[in-house]
Amino acid sequence: MLAAVVPVAAVADGPAALATPAPVTPKALGAATLAVARAGKRLVAVGERGTVLWSDDGGAQWQQARVPVQAGLTSVRFVDERLGWAAGHLGVILKTEDGGQSWTRQLDGTQAAAALLAAAGSDERAQRSAQRMVEEGPDKPFFDIEVIDAQRAVAVGAYGLAFATHDGGAHWAPLPTQGANPRSLHLYGVRAVNGQWFIAGEQGLLMKSADAGASFTALASPYKGSFFGLLAARSGTLVAYGLRGSAWRSADAGASWDKVDLGTAITLQAGVEREGELVLLGQTGELFTSRDDGRSFASVKAPAGPLPAAGLSLAPDGAWVIASLRGTRRATP
């Protein structure tokens, strides 16, 4: 059972970035973006200083959303064309109910640290760790968020930070991942597949929950480098990807993993599925595609040209949309 839930509350003390709306400026249209996702036929990209952009024409033109914080945003996911969440630096989690045009803050790092301290109970090690987070302030980022349905979402981040909501974000609770991650390694990716939750992180960390986050078990990892994300196929196949072109495939819910040779040393940043095709994004903008459920991938030259790429989505017309440190780019496959 999840404990120490955190209700939505106003920011009393803390960094100004948590209480100051993102500046609305034409420069935001070219700002660095770190993730992009589909909301129905709309595209929504998130990035530096609380920048959120949305496009209704496949990424050709963008408009800036209203965002209540200036924290950098690292991830964004949608349930449908209107409901979605974004997460990022300073422990921020935001929610939208209008397709990304406006956002409300649901959690920040100060609230997260307080919840961890409350959940520590009589565990002295957990108490010390949580107290340190309280004293250090809201400086821990979330790196990824998974949206399961209108009520449930999961966010993971630095130093083992992991929170979930089961009531649409009205309350957020820390997840009991310490047993599977005793060293509080960074958590970079989270995906839900066939009712199970999977988390990937640094130093080859892999874990899963078969009971909606009530408990987690560590998975035997095939790799000691960092995994930066998880790509989940409709078939149930998982691909864990990360440093130096490393990719590993599991077709049995993480019980075993097979190495996938991409023929590259480029770090992999993001992944998506479209109509049975799996696609991984390299940090230079190169794409790798699979039509055999992740058993093999073929390289595709960077469609938008070489650029520091971070996130990937698909426009309704099939074009690639890449979030990058040079802004959001559209490219035809």
PyMOL commands that set and color helices and strands:
alter all, ss='L'
color gray80, all
select helices_A, chain A and resi 16-18+26-30+48-50+89-91+109-119+124-136+158-160+202-204+243-245
alter helices_A, ss='H'
color red, helices_A
select strands_A, chain A and resi 6-7+33-39+42-47+52-55+63-64+73-78+84-88+93-96+104-107+142-147+153-157+162-165+171-174+187-193+196-201+206-209+217-218+227-232+238-242+247-250+258-259+268-274+277-282+287-290+298-300+309-314+320-324+327-331
alter strands_A, ss='S'
color yellow, strands_A
deselect
rebuild
show_as cartoon
